[in-house]
Amino acid sequence: MKFVLQVSPRGQITLPAPLRKALSLKPGDPLLVRLEEGRLVLEPVYLLPVEAYTEERIREFLQASQADDEEVAAFRRAWGLE
């Protein structure tokens, strides 16, 4: 499947409906774009939410775990919290 696209004055392109349908793309879906040997490559990506843990949330995890004090200290060092 090949299409000729134009870049708008704002740098935007519109993906033709057959391409969007083939990739099951919906409005707002994220795409990864990379430059590869002089070509633009677009790929659908799936983003997972990331939670920034508060000290309180970390305490909840540690209380629910079966880790001893030494292991908890090692976790905190590995997480950059000490």
N, CA, C and O atoms as a Maestro MAE file, in Angstrom:
{
 s_m_m2io_version
 :::
 2.0.0
}

f_m_ct {
 s_m_title
 :::
 protein
 m_atom[328] {
  # First column is atom index #
  i_m_mmod_type
  r_m_x_coord
  r_m_y_coord
  r_m_z_coord
  i_m_residue_number
  s_m_chain_name
  s_m_pdb_residue_name
  s_m_pdb_atom_name
  i_m_atomic_number
  :::
  1 25 0.854 -1.159 0.000 1 A "MET " " N  " 7
  2 3 0.000 0.000 0.000 1 A "MET " " CA " 6
  3 2 0.913 1.239 0.000 1 A "MET " " C  " 6
  4 15 1.760 1.391 0.881 1 A "MET " " O  " 8
  5 25 0.735 2.112 -0.984 2 A "LYS " " N  " 7
  6 3 1.543 3.325 -1.066 2 A "LYS " " CA " 6
  7 2 0.637 4.524 -1.302 2 A "LYS " " C  " 6
  8 15 -0.341 4.449 -2.045 2 A "LYS " " O  " 8
  9 25 0.982 5.626 -0.654 3 A "PHE " " N  " 7
  10 3 0.238 6.870 -0.792 3 A "PHE " " CA " 6
  11 2 1.230 8.020 -0.847 3 A "PHE " " C  " 6
  12 15 2.306 7.945 -0.255 3 A "PHE " " O  " 8
  13 25 0.877 9.069 -1.547 4 A "VAL " " N  " 7
  14 3 1.659 10.295 -1.544 4 A "VAL " " CA " 6
  15 2 0.963 11.254 -0.581 4 A "VAL " " C  " 6
  16 15 -0.224 11.543 -0.731 4 A "VAL " " O  " 8
  17 25 1.709 11.742 0.403 5 A "LEU " " N  " 7
  18 3 1.161 12.657 1.399 5 A "LEU " " CA " 6
  19 2 1.843 14.009 1.255 5 A "LEU " " C  " 6
  20 15 2.960 14.098 0.745 5 A "LEU " " O  " 8
  21 25 1.166 15.063 1.705 6 A "GLN " " N  " 7
  22 3 1.757 16.391 1.715 6 A "GLN " " CA " 6
  23 2 1.909 16.857 3.155 6 A "GLN " " C  " 6
  24 15 1.066 16.580 4.008 6 A "GLN " " O  " 8
  25 25 2.981 17.557 3.405 7 A "VAL " " N  " 7
  26 3 3.211 18.135 4.717 7 A "VAL " " CA " 6
  27 2 2.560 19.514 4.724 7 A "VAL " " C  " 6
  28 15 2.809 20.331 3.838 7 A "VAL " " O  " 8
  29 25 1.729 19.764 5.727 8 A "SER " " N  " 7
  30 3 1.050 21.063 5.845 8 A "SER " " CA " 6
  31 2 2.048 22.130 6.289 8 A "SER " " C  " 6
  32 15 3.153 21.804 6.723 8 A "SER " " O  " 8
  33 25 1.663 23.405 6.181 9 A "PRO " " N  " 7
  34 3 2.544 24.472 6.667 9 A "PRO " " CA " 6
  35 2 2.903 24.313 8.149 9 A "PRO " " C  " 6
  36 15 3.934 24.821 8.591 9 A "PRO " " O  " 8
  37 25 2.076 23.624 8.906 10 A "ARG " " N  " 7
  38 3 2.356 23.381 10.332 10 A "ARG " " CA " 6
  39 2 3.137 22.084 10.549 10 A "ARG " " C  " 6
  40 15 3.350 21.687 11.695 10 A "ARG " " O  " 8
  41 25 3.568 21.419 9.479 11 A "GLY " " N  " 7
  42 3 4.349 20.194 9.608 11 A "GLY " " CA " 6
  43 2 3.503 18.950 9.811 11 A "GLY " " C  " 6
  44 15 4.030 17.909 10.206 11 A "GLY " " O  " 8
  45 25 2.206 19.032 9.552 12 A "GLN " " N  " 7
  46 3 1.314 17.898 9.776 12 A "GLN " " CA " 6
  47 2 1.092 17.101 8.491 12 A "GLN " " C  " 6
  48 15 1.168 17.631 7.383 12 A "GLN " " O  " 8
  49 25 0.816 15.820 8.678 13 A "ILE " " N  " 7
  50 3 0.392 14.967 7.569 13 A "ILE " " CA " 6
  51 2 -0.913 14.294 7.976 13 A "ILE " " C  " 6
  52 15 -1.209 14.162 9.163 13 A "ILE " " O  " 8
  53 25 -1.678 13.877 6.999 14 A "THR " " N  " 7
  54 3 -2.904 13.132 7.269 14 A "THR " " CA " 6
  55 2 -2.714 11.721 6.746 14 A "THR " " C  " 6
  56 15 -2.388 11.522 5.576 14 A "THR " " O  " 8
  57 25 -2.917 10.751 7.608 15 A "LEU " " N  " 7
  58 3 -2.821 9.358 7.174 15 A "LEU " " CA " 6
  59 2 -4.125 8.977 6.473 15 A "LEU " " C  " 6
  60 15 -5.204 9.167 7.035 15 A "LEU " " O  " 8
  61 25 -4.039 8.450 5.272 16 A "PRO " " N  " 7
  62 3 -5.253 8.054 4.562 16 A "PRO " " CA " 6
  63 2 -6.040 6.990 5.331 16 A "PRO " " C  " 6
  64 15 -5.470 6.165 6.044 16 A "PRO " " O  " 8
  65 25 -7.362 7.033 5.167 17 A "ALA " " N  " 7
  66 3 -8.260 6.118 5.873 17 A "ALA " " CA " 6
  67 2 -7.863 4.654 5.707 17 A "ALA " " C  " 6
  68 15 -7.903 3.916 6.691 17 A "ALA " " O  " 8
  69 25 -7.478 4.192 4.501 18 A "PRO " " N  " 7
  70 3 -7.105 2.771 4.387 18 A "PRO " " CA " 6
  71 2 -5.925 2.388 5.279 18 A "PRO " " C  " 6
  72 15 -5.885 1.280 5.813 18 A "PRO " " O  " 8
  73 25 -4.957 3.307 5.444 19 A "LEU " " N  " 7
  74 3 -3.828 3.022 6.343 19 A "LEU " " CA " 6
  75 2 -4.297 2.975 7.787 19 A "LEU " " C  " 6
  76 15 -3.933 2.062 8.528 19 A "LEU " " O  " 8
  77 25 -5.104 3.954 8.195 20 A "ARG " " N  " 7
  78 3 -5.614 3.980 9.572 20 A "ARG " " CA " 6
  79 2 -6.416 2.720 9.857 20 A "ARG " " C  " 6
  80 15 -6.301 2.134 10.933 20 A "ARG " " O  " 8
  81 25 -7.225 2.307 8.897 21 A "LYS " " N  " 7
  82 3 -8.049 1.102 9.085 21 A "LYS " " CA " 6
  83 2 -7.166 -0.149 9.183 21 A "LYS " " C  " 6
  84 15 -7.397 -1.006 10.035 21 A "LYS " " O  " 8
  85 25 -6.161 -0.251 8.317 22 A "ALA " " N  " 7
  86 3 -5.276 -1.425 8.315 22 A "ALA " " CA " 6
  87 2 -4.535 -1.567 9.638 22 A "ALA " " C  " 6
  88 15 -4.230 -2.677 10.074 22 A "ALA " " O  " 8
  89 25 -4.245 -0.423 10.278 23 A "LEU " " N  " 7
  90 3 -3.508 -0.448 11.547 23 A "LEU " " CA " 6
  91 2 -4.414 -0.281 12.758 23 A "LEU " " C  " 6
  92 15 -3.938 -0.207 13.891 23 A "LEU " " O  " 8
  93 25 -5.716 -0.222 12.520 24 A "SER " " N  " 7
  94 3 -6.709 -0.027 13.593 24 A "SER " " CA " 6
  95 2 -6.397 1.233 14.408 24 A "SER " " C  " 6
  96 15 -6.529 1.233 15.632 24 A "SER " " O  " 8
  97 25 -5.984 2.300 13.728 25 A "LEU " " N  " 7
  98 3 -5.674 3.557 14.398 25 A "LEU " " CA " 6
  99 2 -6.930 4.387 14.591 25 A "LEU " " C  " 6
  100 15 -7.772 4.498 13.700 25 A "LEU " " O  " 8
  101 25 -7.031 4.959 15.764 26 A "LYS " " N  " 7
  102 3 -8.156 5.829 16.091 26 A "LYS " " CA " 6
  103 2 -7.612 7.216 16.420 26 A "LYS " " C  " 6
  104 15 -6.433 7.347 16.751 26 A "LYS " " O  " 8
  105 25 -8.455 8.265 16.335 27 A "PRO " " N  " 7
  106 3 -7.988 9.600 16.690 27 A "PRO " " CA " 6
  107 2 -7.378 9.608 18.098 27 A "PRO " " C  " 6
  108 15 -7.958 9.073 19.043 27 A "PRO " " O  " 8
  109 25 -6.216 10.217 18.215 28 A "GLY " " N  " 7
  110 3 -5.538 10.301 19.503 28 A "GLY " " CA " 6
  111 2 -4.568 9.172 19.775 28 A "GLY " " C  " 6
  112 15 -3.814 9.238 20.746 28 A "GLY " " O  " 8
  113 25 -4.561 8.125 18.940 29 A "ASP " " N  " 7
  114 3 -3.614 7.023 19.152 29 A "ASP " " CA " 6
  115 2 -2.181 7.527 18.954 29 A "ASP " " C  " 6
  116 15 -1.916 8.282 18.019 29 A "ASP " " O  " 8
  117 25 -1.261 7.115 19.823 30 A "PRO " " N  " 7
  118 3 0.131 7.561 19.686 30 A "PRO " " CA " 6
  119 2 0.875 6.762 18.622 30 A "PRO " " C  " 6
  120 15 0.630 5.573 18.422 30 A "PRO " " O  " 8
  121 25 1.786 7.446 17.949 31 A "LEU " " N  " 7
  122 3 2.661 6.813 16.966 31 A "LEU " " CA " 6
  123 2 4.100 7.151 17.311 31 A "LEU " " C  " 6
  124 15 4.394 8.261 17.755 31 A "LEU " " O  " 8
  125 25 4.983 6.207 17.108 32 A "LEU " " N  " 7
  126 3 6.415 6.440 17.250 32 A "LEU " " CA " 6
  127 2 6.931 6.792 15.864 32 A "LEU " " C  " 6
  128 15 6.628 6.092 14.898 32 A "LEU " " O  " 8
  129 25 7.702 7.861 15.751 33 A "VAL " " N  " 7
  130 3 8.315 8.213 14.471 33 A "VAL " " CA " 6
  131 2 9.823 8.200 14.651 33 A "VAL " " C  " 6
  132 15 10.350 8.727 15.631 33 A "VAL " " O  " 8
  133 25 10.500 7.596 13.703 34 A "ARG " " N  " 7
  134 3 11.958 7.580 13.769 34 A "ARG " " CA " 6
  135 2 12.520 7.758 12.359 34 A "ARG " " C  " 6
  136 15 11.872 7.438 11.362 34 A "ARG " " O  " 8
  137 25 13.724 8.270 12.313 35 A "LEU " " N  " 7
  138 3 14.424 8.445 11.053 35 A "LEU " " CA " 6
  139 2 15.316 7.235 10.868 35 A "LEU " " C  " 6
  140 15 16.147 6.928 11.723 35 A "LEU " " O  " 8
  141 25 15.143 6.550 9.751 36 A "GLU " " N  " 7
  142 3 15.886 5.313 9.496 36 A "GLU " " CA " 6
  143 2 16.405 5.343 8.063 36 A "GLU " " C  " 6
  144 15 15.644 5.195 7.108 36 A "GLU " " O  " 8
  145 25 17.706 5.537 7.934 37 A "GLU " " N  " 7
  146 3 18.352 5.573 6.616 37 A "GLU " " CA " 6
  147 2 17.654 6.555 5.673 37 A "GLU " " C  " 6
  148 15 17.370 6.216 4.524 37 A "GLU " " O  " 8
  149 25 17.378 7.770 6.155 38 A "GLY " " N  " 7
  150 3 16.767 8.798 5.330 38 A "GLY " " CA " 6
  151 2 15.267 8.650 5.128 38 A "GLY " " C  " 6
  152 15 14.680 9.370 4.321 38 A "GLY " " O  " 8
  153 25 14.641 7.730 5.847 39 A "ARG " " N  " 7
  154 3 13.199 7.519 5.726 39 A "ARG " " CA " 6
  155 2 12.535 7.784 7.070 39 A "ARG " " C  " 6
  156 15 13.130 7.558 8.124 39 A "ARG " " O  " 8
  157 25 11.298 8.265 7.022 40 A "LEU " " N  " 7
  158 3 10.494 8.370 8.233 40 A "LEU " " CA " 6
  159 2 9.741 7.062 8.402 40 A "LEU " " C  " 6
  160 15 9.088 6.584 7.474 40 A "LEU " " O  " 8
  161 25 9.834 6.496 9.572 41 A "VAL " " N  " 7
  162 3 9.122 5.258 9.868 41 A "VAL " " CA " 6
  163 2 8.150 5.556 11.004 41 A "VAL " " C  " 6
  164 15 8.561 6.023 12.066 41 A "VAL " " O  " 8
  165 25 6.876 5.290 10.788 42 A "LEU " " N  " 7
  166 3 5.837 5.475 11.804 42 A "LEU " " CA " 6
  167 2 5.395 4.106 12.296 42 A "LEU " " C  " 6
  168 15 5.165 3.194 11.503 42 A "LEU " " O  " 8
  169 25 5.280 3.973 13.611 43 A "GLU " " N  " 7
  170 3 4.796 2.716 14.194 43 A "GLU " " CA " 6
  171 2 3.785 3.022 15.287 43 A "GLU " " C  " 6
  172 15 3.989 3.939 16.083 43 A "GLU " " O  " 8
  173 25 2.698 2.264 15.334 44 A "PRO " " N  " 7
  174 3 1.781 2.408 16.472 44 A "PRO " " CA " 6
  175 2 2.505 1.977 17.744 44 A "PRO " " C  " 6
  176 15 3.282 1.023 17.725 44 A "PRO " " O  " 8
  177 25 2.257 2.667 18.830 45 A "VAL " " N  " 7
  178 3 2.847 2.297 20.114 45 A "VAL " " CA " 6
  179 2 1.742 2.164 21.144 45 A "VAL " " C  " 6
  180 15 0.655 2.724 20.994 45 A "VAL " " O  " 8
  181 25 2.036 1.425 22.173 46 A "TYR " " N  " 7
  182 3 1.091 1.236 23.265 46 A "TYR " " CA " 6
  183 2 1.748 1.770 24.521 46 A "TYR " " C  " 6
  184 15 2.776 1.259 24.964 46 A "TYR " " O  " 8
  185 25 1.153 2.792 25.085 47 A "LEU " " N  " 7
  186 3 1.719 3.432 26.265 47 A "LEU " " CA " 6
  187 2 1.062 2.889 27.517 47 A "LEU " " C  " 6
  188 15 -0.154 2.698 27.567 47 A "LEU " " O  " 8
  189 25 1.868 2.648 28.511 48 A "LEU " " N  " 7
  190 3 1.363 2.201 29.800 48 A "LEU " " CA " 6
  191 2 1.542 3.326 30.807 48 A "LEU " " C  " 6
  192 15 2.598 3.956 30.855 48 A "LEU " " O  " 8
  193 25 0.529 3.579 31.602 49 A "PRO " " N  " 7
  194 3 0.674 4.647 32.594 49 A "PRO " " CA " 6
  195 2 1.743 4.274 33.628 49 A "PRO " " C  " 6
  196 15 1.895 3.110 34.000 49 A "PRO " " O  " 8
  197 25 2.461 5.276 34.070 50 A "VAL " " N  " 7
  198 3 3.495 5.075 35.075 50 A "VAL " " CA " 6
  199 2 3.091 5.853 36.314 50 A "VAL " " C  " 6
  200 15 2.728 7.027 36.239 50 A "VAL " " O  " 8
  201 25 3.157 5.188 37.443 51 A "GLU " " N  " 7
  202 3 2.809 5.830 38.707 51 A "GLU " " CA " 6
  203 2 4.089 6.242 39.416 51 A "GLU " " C  " 6
  204 15 4.990 5.426 39.611 51 A "GLU " " O  " 8
  205 25 4.166 7.506 39.799 52 A "ALA " " N  " 7
  206 3 5.289 7.966 40.618 52 A "ALA " " CA " 6
  207 2 4.887 7.719 42.066 52 A "ALA " " C  " 6
  208 15 3.960 8.347 42.577 52 A "ALA " " O  " 8
  209 25 5.581 6.811 42.716 53 A "TYR " " N  " 7
  210 3 5.196 6.394 44.055 53 A "TYR " " CA " 6
  211 2 5.588 7.422 45.119 53 A "TYR " " C  " 6
  212 15 6.718 7.908 45.150 53 A "TYR " " O  " 8
  213 25 4.649 7.730 45.968 54 A "THR " " N  " 7
  214 3 4.925 8.591 47.116 54 A "THR " " CA " 6
  215 2 5.543 7.729 48.210 54 A "THR " " C  " 6
  216 15 5.494 6.500 48.155 54 A "THR " " O  " 8
  217 25 6.122 8.391 49.202 55 A "GLU " " N  " 7
  218 3 6.679 7.650 50.352 55 A "GLU " " CA " 6
  219 2 5.594 6.795 51.002 55 A "GLU " " C  " 6
  220 15 5.845 5.662 51.413 55 A "GLU " " O  " 8
  221 25 4.398 7.345 51.090 56 A "GLU " " N  " 7
  222 3 3.286 6.603 51.707 56 A "GLU " " CA " 6
  223 2 2.968 5.340 50.912 56 A "GLU " " C  " 6
  224 15 2.753 4.274 51.489 56 A "GLU " " O  " 8
  225 25 2.938 5.466 49.565 57 A "ARG " " N  " 7
  226 3 2.631 4.302 48.719 57 A "ARG " " CA " 6
  227 2 3.738 3.260 48.842 57 A "ARG " " C  " 6
  228 15 3.461 2.061 48.871 57 A "ARG " " O  " 8
  229 25 4.986 3.707 48.914 58 A "ILE " " N  " 7
  230 3 6.110 2.776 49.074 58 A "ILE " " CA " 6
  231 2 5.984 2.037 50.399 58 A "ILE " " C  " 6
  232 15 6.223 0.831 50.460 58 A "ILE " " O  " 8
  233 25 5.608 2.753 51.469 59 A "ARG " " N  " 7
  234 3 5.409 2.093 52.771 59 A "ARG " " CA " 6
  235 2 4.323 1.025 52.680 59 A "ARG " " C  " 6
  236 15 4.451 -0.049 53.267 59 A "ARG " " O  " 8
  237 25 3.251 1.325 51.937 60 A "GLU " " N  " 7
  238 3 2.178 0.330 51.765 60 A "GLU " " CA " 6
  239 2 2.711 -0.925 51.084 60 A "GLU " " C  " 6
  240 15 2.413 -2.042 51.509 60 A "GLU " " O  " 8
  241 25 3.500 -0.742 50.027 61 A "PHE " " N  " 7
  242 3 4.080 -1.893 49.330 61 A "PHE " " CA " 6
  243 2 4.957 -2.707 50.277 61 A "PHE " " C  " 6
  244 15 4.868 -3.934 50.329 61 A "PHE " " O  " 8
  245 25 5.801 -2.005 51.019 62 A "LEU " " N  " 7
  246 3 6.730 -2.701 51.901 62 A "LEU " " CA " 6
  247 2 6.008 -3.409 53.036 62 A "LEU " " C  " 6
  248 15 6.418 -4.498 53.439 62 A "LEU " " O  " 8
  249 25 4.936 -2.810 53.564 63 A "GLN " " N  " 7
  250 3 4.165 -3.461 54.628 63 A "GLN " " CA " 6
  251 2 3.476 -4.720 54.093 63 A "GLN " " C  " 6
  252 15 3.350 -5.718 54.803 63 A "GLN " " O  " 8
  253 25 3.037 -4.660 52.844 64 A "ALA " " N  " 7
  254 3 2.351 -5.808 52.251 64 A "ALA " " CA " 6
  255 2 3.333 -6.902 51.827 64 A "ALA " " C  " 6
  256 15 2.943 -8.049 51.613 64 A "ALA " " O  " 8
  257 25 4.610 -6.533 51.710 65 A "SER " " N  " 7
  258 3 5.602 -7.517 51.277 65 A "SER " " CA " 6
  259 2 6.021 -8.384 52.456 65 A "SER " " C  " 6
  260 15 5.655 -8.123 53.602 65 A "SER " " O  " 8
  261 25 6.774 -9.393 52.156 66 A "GLN " " N  " 7
  262 3 7.289 -10.268 53.204 66 A "GLN " " CA " 6
  263 2 8.780 -10.029 53.395 66 A "GLN " " C  " 6
  264 15 9.497 -10.880 53.922 66 A "GLN " " O  " 8
  265 25 9.249 -8.830 52.947 67 A "ALA " " N  " 7
  266 3 10.677 -8.514 53.027 67 A "ALA " " CA " 6
  267 2 11.059 -8.151 54.456 67 A "ALA " " C  " 6
  268 15 10.302 -7.506 55.182 67 A "ALA " " O  " 8
  269 25 12.268 -8.590 54.838 68 A "ASP " " N  " 7
  270 3 12.769 -8.206 56.162 68 A "ASP " " CA " 6
  271 2 13.436 -6.831 56.059 68 A "ASP " " C  " 6
  272 15 13.547 -6.281 54.963 68 A "ASP " " O  " 8
  273 25 13.876 -6.278 57.181 69 A "ASP " " N  " 7
  274 3 14.437 -4.925 57.216 69 A "ASP " " CA " 6
  275 2 15.649 -4.772 56.287 69 A "ASP " " C  " 6
  276 15 15.817 -3.738 55.640 69 A "ASP " " O  " 8
  277 25 16.482 -5.801 56.229 70 A "GLU " " N  " 7
  278 3 17.668 -5.744 55.365 70 A "GLU " " CA " 6
  279 2 17.266 -5.680 53.895 70 A "GLU " " C  " 6
  280 15 17.850 -4.927 53.115 70 A "GLU " " O  " 8
  281 25 16.265 -6.475 53.524 71 A "GLU " " N  " 7
  282 3 15.786 -6.452 52.139 71 A "GLU " " CA " 6
  283 2 15.139 -5.113 51.804 71 A "GLU " " C  " 6
  284 15 15.334 -4.584 50.710 71 A "GLU " " O  " 8
  285 25 14.367 -4.562 52.743 72 A "VAL " " N  " 7
  286 3 13.723 -3.263 52.533 72 A "VAL " " CA " 6
  287 2 14.793 -2.195 52.301 72 A "VAL " " C  " 6
  288 15 14.649 -1.360 51.408 72 A "VAL " " O  " 8
  289 25 15.857 -2.218 53.093 73 A "ALA " " N  " 7
  290 3 16.943 -1.256 52.925 73 A "ALA " " CA " 6
  291 2 17.582 -1.411 51.541 73 A "ALA " " C  " 6
  292 15 17.910 -0.417 50.893 73 A "ALA " " O  " 8
  293 25 17.755 -2.641 51.096 74 A "ALA " " N  " 7
  294 3 18.324 -2.892 49.764 74 A "ALA " " CA " 6
  295 2 17.392 -2.367 48.676 74 A "ALA " " C  " 6
  296 15 17.852 -1.783 47.695 74 A "ALA " " O  " 8
  297 25 16.075 -2.572 48.845 75 A "PHE " " N  " 7
  298 3 15.102 -2.053 47.871 75 A "PHE " " CA " 6
  299 2 15.212 -0.540 47.787 75 A "PHE " " C  " 6
  300 15 15.273 0.025 46.695 75 A "PHE " " O  " 8
  301 25 15.238 0.114 48.942 76 A "ARG " " N  " 7
  302 3 15.276 1.579 48.977 76 A "ARG " " CA " 6
  303 2 16.555 2.114 48.304 76 A "ARG " " C  " 6
  304 15 16.514 3.131 47.612 76 A "ARG " " O  " 8
  305 25 17.680 1.425 48.511 77 A "ARG " " N  " 7
  306 3 18.919 1.838 47.850 77 A "ARG " " CA " 6
  307 2 18.788 1.651 46.332 77 A "ARG " " C  " 6
  308 15 19.175 2.530 45.562 77 A "ARG " " O  " 8
  309 25 18.245 0.513 45.909 78 A "ALA " " N  " 7
  310 3 18.082 0.232 44.483 78 A "ALA " " CA " 6
  311 2 17.133 1.233 43.819 78 A "ALA " " C  " 6
  312 15 17.310 1.586 42.653 78 A "ALA " " O  " 8
  313 25 16.132 1.682 44.563 79 A "TRP " " N  " 7
  314 3 15.164 2.645 44.022 79 A "TRP " " CA " 6
  315 2 15.666 4.078 44.102 79 A "TRP " " C  " 6
  316 15 14.977 5.000 43.667 79 A "TRP " " O  " 8
  317 25 16.862 4.273 44.653 80 A "GLY " " N  " 7
  318 3 17.416 5.613 44.779 80 A "GLY " " CA " 6
  319 2 16.744 6.450 45.844 80 A "GLY " " C  " 6
  320 15 16.709 7.676 45.737 80 A "GLY " " O  " 8
  321 25 16.205 5.805 46.880 81 A "LEU " " N  " 7
  322 3 15.512 6.519 47.947 81 A "LEU " " CA " 6
  323 2 16.380 6.748 49.167 81 A "LEU " " C  " 6
  324 15 15.921 7.337 50.146 81 A "LEU " " O  " 8
  325 25 17.609 6.300 49.131 82 A "GLU " " N  " 7
  326 3 18.532 6.511 50.252 82 A "GLU " " CA " 6
  327 2 19.856 7.000 49.745 82 A "GLU " " C  " 6
  328 15 20.770 7.237 50.535 82 A "GLU " " O  " 8
  :::
 }
 m_bond[327] {
  # First column is bond index #
  i_m_from
  i_m_to
  i_m_order
  :::
  1 1 2 1
  2 2 3 1
  3 3 4 2
  4 3 5 1
  5 5 6 1
  6 6 7 1
  7 7 8 2
  8 7 9 1
  9 9 10 1
  10 10 11 1
  11 11 12 2
  12 11 13 1
  13 13 14 1
  14 14 15 1
  15 15 16 2
  16 15 17 1
  17 17 18 1
  18 18 19 1
  19 19 20 2
  20 19 21 1
  21 21 22 1
  22 22 23 1
  23 23 24 2
  24 23 25 1
  25 25 26 1
  26 26 27 1
  27 27 28 2
  28 27 29 1
  29 29 30 1
  30 30 31 1
  31 31 32 2
  32 31 33 1
  33 33 34 1
  34 34 35 1
  35 35 36 2
  36 35 37 1
  37 37 38 1
  38 38 39 1
  39 39 40 2
  40 39 41 1
  41 41 42 1
  42 42 43 1
  43 43 44 2
  44 43 45 1
  45 45 46 1
  46 46 47 1
  47 47 48 2
  48 47 49 1
  49 49 50 1
  50 50 51 1
  51 51 52 2
  52 51 53 1
  53 53 54 1
  54 54 55 1
  55 55 56 2
  56 55 57 1
  57 57 58 1
  58 58 59 1
  59 59 60 2
  60 59 61 1
  61 61 62 1
  62 62 63 1
  63 63 64 2
  64 63 65 1
  65 65 66 1
  66 66 67 1
  67 67 68 2
  68 67 69 1
  69 69 70 1
  70 70 71 1
  71 71 72 2
  72 71 73 1
  73 73 74 1
  74 74 75 1
  75 75 76 2
  76 75 77 1
  77 77 78 1
  78 78 79 1
  79 79 80 2
  80 79 81 1
  81 81 82 1
  82 82 83 1
  83 83 84 2
  84 83 85 1
  85 85 86 1
  86 86 87 1
  87 87 88 2
  88 87 89 1
  89 89 90 1
  90 90 91 1
  91 91 92 2
  92 91 93 1
  93 93 94 1
  94 94 95 1
  95 95 96 2
  96 95 97 1
  97 97 98 1
  98 98 99 1
  99 99 100 2
  100 99 101 1
  101 101 102 1
  102 102 103 1
  103 103 104 2
  104 103 105 1
  105 105 106 1
  106 106 107 1
  107 107 108 2
  108 107 109 1
  109 109 110 1
  110 110 111 1
  111 111 112 2
  112 111 113 1
  113 113 114 1
  114 114 115 1
  115 115 116 2
  116 115 117 1
  117 117 118 1
  118 118 119 1
  119 119 120 2
  120 119 121 1
  121 121 122 1
  122 122 123 1
  123 123 124 2
  124 123 125 1
  125 125 126 1
  126 126 127 1
  127 127 128 2
  128 127 129 1
  129 129 130 1
  130 130 131 1
  131 131 132 2
  132 131 133 1
  133 133 134 1
  134 134 135 1
  135 135 136 2
  136 135 137 1
  137 137 138 1
  138 138 139 1
  139 139 140 2
  140 139 141 1
  141 141 142 1
  142 142 143 1
  143 143 144 2
  144 143 145 1
  145 145 146 1
  146 146 147 1
  147 147 148 2
  148 147 149 1
  149 149 150 1
  150 150 151 1
  151 151 152 2
  152 151 153 1
  153 153 154 1
  154 154 155 1
  155 155 156 2
  156 155 157 1
  157 157 158 1
  158 158 159 1
  159 159 160 2
  160 159 161 1
  161 161 162 1
  162 162 163 1
  163 163 164 2
  164 163 165 1
  165 165 166 1
  166 166 167 1
  167 167 168 2
  168 167 169 1
  169 169 170 1
  170 170 171 1
  171 171 172 2
  172 171 173 1
  173 173 174 1
  174 174 175 1
  175 175 176 2
  176 175 177 1
  177 177 178 1
  178 178 179 1
  179 179 180 2
  180 179 181 1
  181 181 182 1
  182 182 183 1
  183 183 184 2
  184 183 185 1
  185 185 186 1
  186 186 187 1
  187 187 188 2
  188 187 189 1
  189 189 190 1
  190 190 191 1
  191 191 192 2
  192 191 193 1
  193 193 194 1
  194 194 195 1
  195 195 196 2
  196 195 197 1
  197 197 198 1
  198 198 199 1
  199 199 200 2
  200 199 201 1
  201 201 202 1
  202 202 203 1
  203 203 204 2
  204 203 205 1
  205 205 206 1
  206 206 207 1
  207 207 208 2
  208 207 209 1
  209 209 210 1
  210 210 211 1
  211 211 212 2
  212 211 213 1
  213 213 214 1
  214 214 215 1
  215 215 216 2
  216 215 217 1
  217 217 218 1
  218 218 219 1
  219 219 220 2
  220 219 221 1
  221 221 222 1
  222 222 223 1
  223 223 224 2
  224 223 225 1
  225 225 226 1
  226 226 227 1
  227 227 228 2
  228 227 229 1
  229 229 230 1
  230 230 231 1
  231 231 232 2
  232 231 233 1
  233 233 234 1
  234 234 235 1
  235 235 236 2
  236 235 237 1
  237 237 238 1
  238 238 239 1
  239 239 240 2
  240 239 241 1
  241 241 242 1
  242 242 243 1
  243 243 244 2
  244 243 245 1
  245 245 246 1
  246 246 247 1
  247 247 248 2
  248 247 249 1
  249 249 250 1
  250 250 251 1
  251 251 252 2
  252 251 253 1
  253 253 254 1
  254 254 255 1
  255 255 256 2
  256 255 257 1
  257 257 258 1
  258 258 259 1
  259 259 260 2
  260 259 261 1
  261 261 262 1
  262 262 263 1
  263 263 264 2
  264 263 265 1
  265 265 266 1
  266 266 267 1
  267 267 268 2
  268 267 269 1
  269 269 270 1
  270 270 271 1
  271 271 272 2
  272 271 273 1
  273 273 274 1
  274 274 275 1
  275 275 276 2
  276 275 277 1
  277 277 278 1
  278 278 279 1
  279 279 280 2
  280 279 281 1
  281 281 282 1
  282 282 283 1
  283 283 284 2
  284 283 285 1
  285 285 286 1
  286 286 287 1
  287 287 288 2
  288 287 289 1
  289 289 290 1
  290 290 291 1
  291 291 292 2
  292 291 293 1
  293 293 294 1
  294 294 295 1
  295 295 296 2
  296 295 297 1
  297 297 298 1
  298 298 299 1
  299 299 300 2
  300 299 301 1
  301 301 302 1
  302 302 303 1
  303 303 304 2
  304 303 305 1
  305 305 306 1
  306 306 307 1
  307 307 308 2
  308 307 309 1
  309 309 310 1
  310 310 311 1
  311 311 312 2
  312 311 313 1
  313 313 314 1
  314 314 315 1
  315 315 316 2
  316 315 317 1
  317 317 318 1
  318 318 319 1
  319 319 320 2
  320 319 321 1
  321 321 322 1
  322 322 323 1
  323 323 324 2
  324 323 325 1
  325 325 326 1
  326 326 327 1
  327 327 328 2
  :::
 }
}
